Amino acid sequence: MITLFSNAMAPQKQWIYSPSKAAKPKVPESQKALITQKMTELIEQEFKPRYIKEPPTDHDFNYLVDIFGKWYRCWFYICGTYNCPSPRAMVPSFEAKFTRLEYVTPTSFNLAYFRHTGQWWEVSTNLTLEQALSEIKTNLIFHPH
C-alpha cells in the first residue's frame, strides 16, 4: 500500500487594507444649469429633427418618440423613449439611455456611450464642454439607435 503525503497547505486568508473609492464631485448648480441648457439645445436642434419620425404603420418594431436629457449625480444622460406597437409587447413604451457626459471638474468632462453588452464605455476623457458637445454631434456612437 502506498500513501502519498503532501506538504501543501490550504491558502491562508488574511485581512488587507482596501481604501474606499474617491467621491465623485458634486456639480455646482450654475454649472448644472449651463450644461443642461447646452445639452437641451443639442437635443432640440440636432437629435430630435434627425431621429424623431412619424410612427411606422407597416411593422411592429419599436420606434423612437422622444429624446431628452436628465441628471443623475455627476452624470448627464441623453435618453430616448421608445414605443412598442406590437400586440405581443410587454410594455407600451420604455426608456433607454445612450450617451453619458460625466462632470469631472468645471473644465473637464468624460464621454461614454451605452454598449450592446449593457455597459458604459468611456471613449473620451478630459474634454472641455464645447469639445464634448462637438464630439456628441459628430460621432455616431453617441446617437440613438
Helices and strands as residue ranges (DSSP letters): H 29-42, I 43-47, H 48-51, E 63-72, E 75-83, E 93-105, E 108-114, E 120-127, H 129-138, G 140-142
